[in-house]
Amino acid sequence: MNKTFLEYVAEDIISKYGTDLSRIAVVFPNKRAALFLNEHLARLAGQPVWSPAYITISDLFRQHTDLKPADPIKLICDIHKSFTKCTGIDETLDHFYGWGQLLLADFDDIDKNMADADSIFCNLKDIHELDDISYLDDEQKEMLKRFFANFSDDIESELKKRFLSLWSHFGDIYHDYNRRLTEQGIGYEGAIYRKVASGQTLHLKYDKYLFVGFNLLQKVERVLFSRLMKEDKAKFYWDFDEYYMPSPSQHLTTSPSPLPSGGALVSSAPRTSAPTNLTTSPSHHLSGGALVSSAPTNLNLSDFPNELDNTDPDIYANMRRPKRIRFISSPTENAQARFAGNWLLENHRYRAGRKTAIVMCDESILLPIMHSLPPEADKVNITSGFPLAMTPVASLVMLLFDLYTLGLRKKGTTLNPHYLKKLMAHPYAHHLQEVHLKGVHLSQVHQEEQVHQPNSPSHHLTTSPILHHIATLIKQVGIATKPDGDPLTQESVFRMFTILNRLAALADSGDLLVDNTTLRRLVSQLVGAASIPFHGEPVVGVQIMGVLETRNIDFDNVLLLSCNEGNMPKGVNDSSFIPYSIRKAHGLTTIDNKVAIYSYYFHRLLQRAGDITIAYNNSTDNGHTGEMSRFMLQLLVESGQKIDHYSLTAKNQPSPLMPKAIEKDETALSKLEEMSRLSPSAINTYIRCKLAFYYQYIAHIKEPDSDPETIDNRMFGNIFHRAAYLIYKDITDHSPVIEKAHIQAYLSNRKLLASVVDRAFEEEECKTNNGLQIINREVIIQYITKLLKIDQQLCPFSILAMEEEAKVYTQLSFTTPPSHHLTTSPSHHHITIGGIIDRLDAVTDKQTGKRRIRVVDYKTGNKPSSAIKSIEEVFDPKNIASKHSNYFLQAILYSLIVSRSKEWNAANDAVSPALLFIKQAPANDYDPTLLIDKHPISDVTVYEEEFLTKLKETVADMYSPDAAFTPTDDRKKCELCPYRMLCGL
């Protein structure tokens, strides 16, 4: 590589200003380039140098105003106050927060481009209000007319009325908001910039301001540059390449490129029509040239002359020089990260030190890159910083928020074990004393939470107690871990403590009035944006950085990772309250400008590099499109460079692990003997998979707790069962016989029905405070309504027992054969078998007119796809999925126990099993009685002998010393098994 851009700048500065640069300020877009320029100045001078001041453009603006940059959350809180004042809409900050971020971004853009907010936000409902727009050119006028034609009276709609009503207040919000901030001595970045650019005088600290490596200039910057130029205090150094700049012969030709690209950011020369030779000329639409060429609202070289020679090919004609370019497709992001280590070793690139760069278009792959660095690359500079979100303290804070908000039980007096277990499993949990988790803070947090219930007249939630308490816990962690001396832990704890204190201060002042859900989202957002800087020598070693850190810095060897569409250009969207046409007409930033700036970054990074490798993810899962960046396609078409294509593939193919059987030993047999009761669920588990039975009932490995904030099938069924129990408990407490009028009282009163379901949610400790839970609540209400309508057709009938009241057990005797290695004679066993019935009722049989007892099992899932034809099929594991044979086993077993029970069936009535599939039950004449080969089981004793024979065979096999705990042969059953990881699946 020839000299870098900053080396040319350093040479020019030394030649023009000598070695006393104390009265000079060098202004960069960001701080990173200053370190490299300072090193070049010291080396080129060959003697002691009075270094210039290095400042960013933000620093320059802030030095000339008394307004202080405000906290981003504080800005949203204040814009919410202005919004409610000007519109009269009492929108909560929780709902407004996303709008506020969007509105603030629009205000910031308006000020940075010094646009007239009143003109932009005026009520243009009538197209004739466009009369006074003489300041716009014909194209801009036509663009506005096309947009506002949609709001003519003949095509009015409610949506348009609401949009225009809101639009008409934006100007008032803008002015009130800026007044509010100014009174506090604070401002957002755009307002600060605009105040400086509009000020009458500037008190300049330095004799010369050298602006180095700028590209897209907003109007406030152009105004400031022009003022400094008039005072002969500003000089400019532009970084570009003729590859994406118009040639001199094009300066007098026709219209500019329709789409922006890199050159629109540097030059004002118009573009010509598309070149005929695509292999040697830039693209008409997307190239760096279109980015740097023609936008009249952007800066141009004639207004701000370049201090370097624009015609010097060593500086500005590097993109077309021979380069080694490789495109590499990868199936995953991690594969790219692992490839980075090999890339550094290849051709000993790591030895080039700071002339070698690994650039991440997606900075989330920083950690795998760090773990993939070879030991030979012992000097590395990481500019991105370590993400705070990936530290243990970040996960601890999120767990604490969950515990103190979602994990409260019994009016805040106790904690949900699910959340407490998750917290106590955290590596920092042992630093938190239990008293800190169950102190007065819990009740205080709960009281504040109760204020924010939907039915409460107040919508304001004080968040400071929970913030202060969690901050205290984090401080305790910091104190406890200090003796370990781990700098990453200490720095991450400090950063997190700072964030929590910052939010607590806003809450204490009354600015931050949000509920717990929004508060958690804010903390997550702030943590996601925070990073912990790495300390080291920034200009030594391989450079690992994000795209924005590469500005003004050149490299010989470049590895660009995750260069997918969506990452490059990054996050390009036009989310705004101001439509594209109006933004374009008033000179605001558009999506075209955003694409343009990233095109410039891309091409500028590559222009002086000789060895370029660009990797992208070609997979189409997990939200990936598998599409390379548009800029890569552009290089293929127009660069004229030879580009090689490669793919990353894994050399070793993983061999799937096969689950192994576990032989019964004395320990396993003793565990079986210790089982005093055997439930139908345990028997079904054994039939489904003997190995799963071992894990659950012998090894006592508990299934992972389900998230209480999500309703899985089990929780859904529990809530339904509880609601049904509460309704019939209420009825049977007043009448032993259920009549149609009793059920109609619930069917005709939806509020009463809903209150029962809400109580069931509460008793199952499942909150209905999110959209999915609300949907589940409505579905359960519908299911309960359907159940009541089905039962109403049975009236009158009586309920004998439900749930805990309906416990049925019996003794089962069986014999196991002698073992080949443990016992020499058969063993006789006696075990209690049974469980809890959902509902035991007595109805009048329509066929016989006699009383019949039903063992009813509620099912909220789907009916079986095919029918059970025999008792033998009930014990066949192949029928569990398709025929729900496990449901049959449980219902028939309970029915047999009830039929022989003196407690429940003293009159020796017929007993029948019933599976009530609520979801697919027809509205009329529905009979849930089980069928065997299409024959209803009106009396279960008909199948008693055959069923008990098969049951004893199954249980005997369970206790047999020679029968190993073998895995199922059906791998589909393993997909949802909680123990699949233990089997290596």
N, C-alpha and C positions, 0 to 999 in steps of 0.2 A: 504494500500500500504506500502511496505517496504520503505527504504530510497530511495531518488531520486539519479539519476546518479551524479548530481552536489554535493549532500551531500557526496557521496563516494569520489569524487574528492577533496572536501574541507578537509575531514578527512585526506586523503593521503598527501595533501600539508602541513597541520599543523604538521603532524607527521614527515615529512621529512625536512621541512624548518623552522619550528617554527613560531613565530609570527612576525618576522622582514622580511617582504616580499617586502621591498622597492627596492631590486635589481632584482626582478622577474617580468617578463611580461607574462600575461596569454593571449593567442591568441585564439580568437573564430571565427567561420565562420560569425557570426553576433553579434550585440551589446546586444541584449535582454538578453542572458544568463548571461552576466557579472553582472547584477543587482542581480540575484538570487544567484550566486556564492559568491558575496561579502557579502550578508546577511548571508549565511551559514558560511562563515569564521568568521564573527564577533560573531555569536552565539556559534559556536563550540569552539572558542579560550577561551571564558570566561574571557577575559582580553583585554586591548587595543592592537590593531594590526596595524602594518605598512602595509597598504594595498598594494597589487601588482598593477602594471599598467595593465589596461585592454585595449587591442587593437584588432582590427579585422585584418584579413589576408590582406585586402586592405591597411590598415594603415601601416602594417609592410613593405610591398613593397614600398609604397610611401615615407617612412622615409629614404630610401636608394637610392634615385635618385633625380636628379635636374629637371627632367621632371615633368610638372604639368598636371594633367588630363584636357583634353580639353572639351569644351562645345560640346555636342553631335551633335548639328546642325552645329557648326563650323567644326566638323570632316567630315560631309557629304559634306559641301561646298568645303573643301580642296580635298577630294577624287574625287570630280567632276572635279576639275582643273587638277589633275593628269590623270584622265581618258581621258579628251579631249586632253591633251598634248601627251599622249602615243599612243592613237588610231587614232587621227586626226578626230574623229567623233564629229561634232559640235552639241552635244545633249544638249538641255536646261536643266537647273537644275530642272525644274518642272517635266520633264519626267524622269530624271535620279534619282530623290530622292529615290524612292523605291529600285532601283537597288543599290544605294549607301549604304543604310542600310544593304542590303543583303551582299554586298561585304565587308563592314566594319566588319560584324559579322564573315565572313570567315577569314579575316586577323587576327582578334582578336583570333579566335580559333587556327589558325596556330601558332601564337606567344605563346599562353598559353601552347600549346603542343610542343613548340620548334621544329616544323617541318621545313624542308627545302623548302621554298617557290618556289625556282627554280625547284626543283625536282617535286613538285606537279603541277606547272603550265607550265612545259616544253611542247613543241609541240610534242605530241605522235601520230601524224597522222599515222606514219608508225610504225607498231608493233615491228619492229626491233630496234627501239629506246629504247626498254625495256631491252636491253642487259646489261647495267650497273646498275643492281638493286641488287647487292650482299647483300646489307644491309637488304633486305626483306627475310622473310622466305618463304617456298614453298607455303603455303596457301595464303599469301599476293600476291605473284607473280601470282598465278593462278587467283586470284580475279581481278587483273589489266588486265590480258590478256583477260579475259572474257568480261570486259567492253570495252576495246579498240579494240576488234575484230569487234565491230560495226562500226568502222571508217576505215575499209580496203577499198582499191580503188574500188573494184567491187561493192560496195553498197553505192557509194558516193551520196549525195543529197545536195541541196542548203542549207537546214537547218543545216546539219552537217558542211558544209563549213563555214557558218556564225558562228557556235559555235566554231569551231577550230580557226577561225580568231580572234575572241574575246578572246578565251582561251590563244592564243599565246601572248597576250599583258598583261595578268594579272600579270605576274612576273615583268614586267617593271612598271606597275602601283603600285605594292606593294613597290618596292624599291624607286620610285620617291615620293610616298606618305609619306613614313617614313622619307626620307630626308627632305621633305617639313615641316613636323611637328617638326622634331628635330631642324631645323633652327629657329623655333619659340619658342623652349623650351617647347613644349607641346607634348602630346602623348595620344593614346587610351590605355585602361587598359592593353590589351595584350602586347603592345609594352613596356609599363612601366615595367610590370612583367618580360618580357624576358630580358630587359636590366639589371635588378637587378640580375636575376638568372645567367646571362652570365658574370657579372662583376667579376673582379679579386679579389677585396677585399670588405669586408663588415665592416662598422664601427658600431659595435653593442653597443647599449646603455645599455643593461641589461646583468646580469651574466647568467640568465637562461630564456629560453622561453618555456612555458608550452602550448602545443597545445592541445586544449580540444574539443572533439566532432566533429572532421572532418570526412568526409566520402569520397566523390569522390575527388580525388586529380588529378590535371592536372600536366603536367610534370614540369612546372616552380615551382610549389609548392613542388614537390618531390625533385627537384634539391636543392631548398633552404633548405628543411628539412635535406637532406643528408649533406649539408655543415655545418649546425648548429650542427648536430650530431657528425661530425668529430671533431668539436671544443668542444665537450662535453657541449654544451649550449642548447640542445633541449631535452625535454621529452614529452611523448605523452599519452593522455588519450582517449581511443576509447569507443564508445557507440554502443553496438550491443546486439543481443540475439542469443543464440544457436539454436533457432527455425529456423532462416534463415541462420545459419552458418553450414558448413560441420562438421560432427562429426570427432573425431580424427581417427577413423577407416577408414575414407574415404581419408585420406591424401596420402595414397600410392596407391590409386586405379586409375581408368581409366580417361577418358577424361572429360573436363569441360562441364558445361551446355551450350547448344547452344544459349540460350537467357539470357541476363543479368537480374539480379534481385538485391535485396538489398545487398547481401553478397559480390558481386564483388567489392564493394566499400571499404571493410575492410580487407578481408582475401585473401590470394593467394592460398589457398588449392583448388585443383581441385574437381569437383563434380563427383559423380557417376551417373549411370543410374537412371531412375525414380524409386522412392520407391514403394514397393508393397502395403503398407498400407497407403492409401490416408487420412485416418482419423487421423493419428498420425504423418505423415511426410510431410515436405514441398513439394510443387510442383516442379517438375523438371524444369519447364519453367519460371514461373513468381514469385516465392516466394521471400521473403526477402533473402533467402539463395543464390539463383542464383544471386541476386543483389549484395550480399556481398562476393561472393566466388572467382571467378576464373580469372578475367581478368588480364593477366600478365602486362598490361600497367598501371594498377591502383596500389595503395599502397598495401602493405601487412604487416601483423603483425611481420613477421620476420625481415623486414628491419627497421621498426619503432616500437620497442617493447612497449607493453602496460605497464604503471606504475601500473595499477590495476591487480588483479589476474584474468586471463582469465577463470579459472576453478571455480571461486566462483559462486555458483548457485544463491545466493542472488542478485548478480549484473547482471549476464548474463543468467539466466534461468527463466525468468518471463512470457514469452509469453504463455507457456503451463499451467500456474497456472489457477485455476478456475476463470472464469470471467462471468459477466452478460453482454451479448451482444444482442443488439436489432437492427434489420434492419427495418426502417420505410419508406414506400413509401408515397409520397405526390403529390397531383395534381398540386401544384404551389410552387414557391419559397417563396411567402409571407406566405403560410400556414406553411412552415417549420419555418419561422421567428417567427410567432405567437406561434408555438409549443415550441420554445425555452423558453418563459416565463413560460409555464406550467412545462417544464422539470426542471427548476431551483427550482420551488416550490415543485415538487415531491420529497419525501424523504428529503426535506429541503437541497437540494444540495447547495443552495446559501450560507448556513452557513459554508461550507467547504472553502469558500474564494478562495485563489489562487490555491487550489488543484482541483478546478473545472474550466473547460475550454470549451468555445464554439468556435469551429474552423470552419472557413468558407473556403470551397474550391472555392467558388465564392464570392468575397468580395463586389460585388454589392448589396448584401442583408444586408449590415451593417445597413442602415437606418431603415428598418422595424424591425430588431432585437432590435435596440435601443428603438424604440417606443413600443416594446412588453415586455420590461423588467418590472418585477413586482416591486412595491414600496419596497417590503421586501429586494430586492437586491440593497441596498443603496450604496454598495462599489463595483465598477466595474472598471477594467482597460482595456481600448481599445487600442490595440497596432497598429491597422491598420491606424488610423488617419481618419479624416473626408474628404471625397473626395471633392477636390476643384471644380470639375465639377458639383457638386450638390448644389453649393452655388448660390445665386442670382447674384453675380457679374460675374460669369462665363456666365450665360445666357445673361447678359447685354452686355458683350464683343462680344458674337456671334451676337447679334442683331445689334450692332454698325458696325461690319464687314459687315453684310448684307446690312445695310443702305448705307454705304460709297462705296460699290462695286456694288452690284446688284441693289441698290435702286436709282441710279443716273438717272436723266431724263434731256432731252434737253441740252445735252452737259455739264452736270454737274452743271447746274444753279439751278435746283430744285430737290426735293426728291420725290420718289415714295410714294404716300399716304399709300400703303399697308405696306411697311416697316416702315414708320414713325408711323403709328398707332400701330404696334406691339411693337415698341420701347417705345412709350408714355404710353403703358399699363403696362410697367415694373414698379415694386415698387420703383426703384431708379430713375425713369425718372424725377421726380419733382426736383431732385438735379441738373439736367442738364439744363442750361439756353438755350433758343432757339438760341441765337446768336452763341453759340458753335456748333450748328448743321448746320448752314447755312453760316459759315464764309468762309474765303479765302481757307481753307483747302479743301473744296469740289472741286473747280476748279483745285487745284494743284493735288489732287488725280486723277481727271478725265484726266488731261493732261498726267499723267504717265500711266494711263490705256490705253489711245489711242496709246501710243508707242507700246503696246504689242498686237495690233490687228494682226490677222493672215497675212494680206497683207502687214504689215509693214516690212521693211528690218531689223529692230532691234528687238531682242527678249528679251532685258533686261528691266526689270521693277524695278524701284526704289521703295522700299516699305516703306522707312523710314517716309515719310509724314503721311501716315495713321497710322503707329505704334505710332509715337510721339503724334499725335492728340488724338488717343484713350487712350493712357497712361495719357495724360493730363486730359481727362474726368474722368478716373478712379480715378485719384488723387483728383479731385474735389469731387467725391462721398465720398472718404475717409475722406476728411475734413468736408463735410456736415454731415456725420454720426457719427463723433467722439463724439459729445455731448451725443449721445444715450448711449455710454459706452458699447455697445455689443462687447465682445471680438472676437466672431466668425466673425462678419462683418468686424472688423478692420483687423483681421489676413487674411481673404480671400482677402480683397482689397489690402493688402500689397503683398501677394503672387502673385496676378494677375499683379500688377504694376511691380513687379520684372521680371516676365516673359516677359511682353511687352517691358520693357527697355532692357532686354537681347537680344531680337530679333531686336530691334531698333539699338542697338550697332553693331550687325552683318550687318545690312543693311547699316548703315552709313560707315562702313569700306569697303563696296563693296563685302563682302563675300556672303551675302544673296541676290541673284538675282532671284526672283521668281515672278510669277503672283499672283493675288489676291486669286485665287482658292487654289493654293498650300499654300499660306500664311495662309489662314483660316484653312486649314487642319493641318498645323504645330502648330498653336495656340491650336486647338482642341486636338491634340496629346499631347502637353505639359501640358495642363490643365488636361487632362484625367489621366496623370501619377502623378500629384501633389496631395498632401494631406495636411491637416492641423492637426498637432499633438495635441492630447488631453493631458492636463497637470494633473498630479496627482501622487499618490504613486504607482509605477508600480508593487510592490511585494505584494500589498494588494488587496483583493477582487477578485471577479470572473474575469477570464481572457477571453477576447474576442479578437481573433487574426486570422490572416491568417495562411496558412500551413507553410510558411517559417519561421514565428516567433516562431514556436513550437520547433525548433531545440535545442536539449540539455535540454529541460525542460520537466518534467514529471508531470502527473496529476492523481488523483484518479478517477475523473469523467470527461468523455469526451463526448461532443456532436459534431459530425462531420456533418456539413450541406452541402447540394448540392454536395454530393459525387457521381456525375454522371461520366460516361465515357465522357471524354472531359474536365472535371474539375479536375479529379484525374485519371490519370496524366494530368497535366495542359498544354494546348497548345502544345502538342507534335507534331512536324512536322519536316520534313527534308528539309525545304526551304533553298537552298544553291546553289551557282554556282559550288560547288565541289560535284560531284556525290558520292553516298553512297560508291561504291566500292573503290574509291580513298581515301575517308575519312578513311575507314576501313584499307586500306593498309598502310596509313601513320600515323596511330595512332591518328587521329583527333576525335573529339566528334561526335558520331553518334546518331541516334534516339534511339538505344538500351540503350545508356548511359543516355539519358534523361528520358526514362521510368524507368530505374534502380534507378535513384536518387529519383524519386517520390515514388517508391515502398519502398525504405528505409525510407523516411519521414513517409509514412503511417504506416508501421509496427513498427517503432521506437516510434511513438506517442502512439500506443496502448499497447506496450509491458509491461509497468508497471501499466497501468490503470486497475481498477477492475470493473468499471461501464462504459460501452461503449454503446453509442447510435449513429447509423449512419443513416442519412436521405438522401433520394435522390428523385429527381423529376421524376415521372413515366409518365408524360404527353408527348405526341408526337407532340405537336404543338409549334409554335413560335420558330422553330429551335431546339427544344429539341428532343433527340432521345428516351428519356424515359428509358434509359439503365443504370443500376447501374454500378459503377466502376468495372473494371476487378479485382481489389484488394478485393472487397467485395465478388465476386464470388470465389476468391481464398480462402478466409477465410471459406466460406461455404464448400468447398471441402476438405481442408487439415488441418484446425486448430484443429479439434477434439473437439471444443467448442460447447456447445448447443447455438444455435442462434434462437431467437424468431423473428417472422415477424409480423409487424403491418402496418395498413394503416391509414392515416389521412383523415377524412371525415368531411364535414360541417354538423353540427346538424340542422341548420335552412336552409330551402329551401326558397330562395327569391320568393315572389309572384309578377308576372309581373304587372306593373301598366297599367291600361286601360285609354286611353285618354278620357277626359270628354268634353261634348258639352258646348259651351258658349252661353248663352241666350243673345238676343239683348236687350240692354237697351238704354236709351236716348242718352248716349255718343256714343255708336256704331252707332246708326241711324244718329246722327249728323255728324259723320265722313263719313258715306256713302253719305250724302247730300253734303258734302264739296268736294267730288270727282267730279272735273269738266269734267274729261275724263275717259273713260273706254276702256282699250286695250283688244285685243283678248287674250293676255297672262293672264290678270286678270280673264277674263271669264273662260278660261281653268283651271286656278288654282281653281276657285270656283267649277267647275264641278268635278275636280279631288278630292279635299278635302276642304270642307267649312271651317274647322278649320285652315288649312294652309292659306287660303285666309284671315282669320281674323288676323293671326299673321303678315302677310306681308303687307296687305293694310289698315287694321284698326288700329292695334297696332303699325304698322310701325317698326317691328323688322327686321333689315336687315340680309340678309344671310351672313354667314362668308365669308370674302374675300378669293378667291382662291390664291394659291401661284403663283406669276407671273413667277417663274422659272420653273413651270410645266405647260404643256398645257393640260387643261382639255377639254371636248367636246365643252364647250361654247367658250373658247379661240381659239380652233382649227377652229371652224366655223367662228368666227370673222375675223381671219386672212385670211381664204379662201374668205369670202365675200369682204374683203378689197382689196385683190389682184384682184378679178374679176372686182370690181369697177374701180380700177386704170387702168386696161387694156382697158375696154370699154369707160372710160372717155377720155383716150388718143385718141382712135379711133374716137369717136363722136365729139371731139373738132376739128377734121380735116374734117369729112365727116358725114352728117346726116344719110346716109344709109351705113350699114355695108356690105361690099363685102367680098368675099372669100379671096381676096388678102390681105385685112387688117388683117384677122385672120392668114393667112399663114405667114405673116411677123413675128408673134410671135412664131408660131409652128416651123419655120425653124431656129429660133435663140434662143437656150436654155439659153444662157447667159442673153439675154434680159428678158426672162421669169423668170429666177432665180432672176434677179435684182428687178423685180416687187414684187416677193414674199418676198425678203429681206426687201424691203421698207415697205411692209405690216407688217412684224414682227416688224420693228422699230416703225411704227406708232401705233401699238398695245402695244408698250413698252414691247416686249418679246424678250429676247436675244437668239441668236442661238449659245451659247458658250459651250454647253454640248452635249453629245452624243445623248440623247433623243430628244433634240430640232433639231439637225441636221437631225435625222430620220424623225421627223414631217415635217421639211422643204421639204425634198425630196417627202414625201407623198403629201403635198399640191401642189408641182410642178406637180406631176402626175395628181392630181385631176383637176388642172387648164388646163392642156393639154387635158384632157378628155372633159372638158366643151367646150373648143374651138373647138374640133373636132365635137362635137354634134352640136354646133351653126353654124359651117361652112356648115353643110348640109341644114340649113334654109336660107342661104344667097340667095338673098339680103333680109335684114330685118332692121327695125329701132328700136332704143331704145328710148322710150319716157321719161323715168326718172329712176333714181336709188337711193336707200338708202334715204338720207336726202332730196333729191329733190322729192321723191315720197311719200309725206305725204298725206294720204287720210282720211277724216273724214266726218261723217254725224250725223244728229240728230236722236236719237231713243226715241220714246214716248211710255210709258207703264203705267199701272195702278196696284197699289198694293191693296189687299183687306183690309177691316177694321181690326184693331187689337182688341184682346180681352181685352188688358190692357193698350194700349197707345192711340189708335185712335178709333173713332166711325164711321168714314166714309172712303170710298176708297180714296186713294191718287194718284194724277196724277204726273208723273215725266217726265222730259226731260233731256237727257244726251247726251253728245258728245261721239261718239264711233268711233274707227278707230286706225290707226297707220302708220308704215313705211313699204313700200314694198321693197323687195330686188331688183326687176327689173320689170319694166313695159315696154313691148315691143309690136311691131305690126308686124305680120307675114302674109303671104298669106296662107289661108286655102287650103290644098291640095284637099279637097273634093268639096268645093264650088268655089274655086278660088277667094274668096272675102277676104278683109282685116279683120283680127281678132286680137283683143287686148288680150294679155296674162298677167296675174298677176303671175309672176314666183317667187317661193320661193326656194332658194337653200337649199339642205339638204345633209350634209356630213355623216349622220348616215345610218342605215339600212332601207330598205324598209319594209312596214308592212307585217306581215306574212299572213294576210287574208284581204279580200276586204270589203269595206263599201258597204252595200246593200241599205241603205235608209238614208234620212236626219235625221230621228229619231235616228239612230245609231251614228250620229255625236255628239249628245248631251248625249250619254250614257257613264258614266264614266268607265264602264267595257271595253270599246273599245279603251281606250287611249293607253294602252301598246301593244296590239296585232294588232290593226288596225290604230294606229296613228290618231285617230279621232280628236285630238287637232289640227293637221296640217290641216285637212280638214276644220275645223271651221274657222281658220284664213284665209286660202286661199279663201274660198267661201265668207266670209264677205268682204274682200278687193275687190273681184271681183264684188260683188253687189254694193259697193260704187262707184267703177270706172264706172260701167255700167250706173249709173244715174248721173254721174258727167259731167257737161258742160265743165269743164276745161280739163278733160282727154278724154272725149268721145263725143265731139260735133257732130260727124257724126253718132252717135247712132250705132256704130259697135257692133258686137257680142263680148262679153268678156268671157274668160274662165280662170278658176284657173289652175295652173300648179305647181306640186311639182317635182323638178329636183333632183332626188337621184343620186348624182355624183358617189358614191362608187359602186353602182350596175347597173349603166346605161349601156346598150349594146352599142357597137361601132356604129352600123348602124341603121337608121330608128327608132330612139328613140323618142317617143312622151310622154312628161311629163304631158300631160293634165290629170286632175283628172277623175276618173271613179266612177260612182254610179251604183252599180249592173252591172258592166262590160260595162256600156255605158259611153263614154267620154262626159264631160260637155262642149260641143262646144258653148253653150250660157247659162250663169249662171242664166239668168232671168227665165228660166223654173222652177227653184227650189226656186224662190224668196219668194213666199207667204208662203210655208211650212217652209222655213228656218227662216224667220222673226218671224213667229208664235212661233217656238221653242225658238228662241233667246229671245223674249220678256218674255216668260214664265220663262226662266232661270234668266234673270235680275230682273224680278218682285219678284221671290223667294229670290234673293239676297237682295232686299230692303224691303221685307216683315217683319214687326215687330215680327211676330209669328214664323218665320223660324229661328231656332237656327243655330249657326255655329257648325255643327256636324262633327266629324272625319270620315274619310273614313273607310269602312268595309274591304277594301283590305289591309292587313298588308304588302304585297309585295311593295306597293307604299311607305310605311313608311321607307323602308330600305335606300333609297337615299334622303329622305326628310331632308332639313336642320333644320327643327323644331322638329325632332323626340325626341330630348332630353327634350324639353318642355312638350312633351306628356308622358314622363317617359318611353320611349321605348329604 
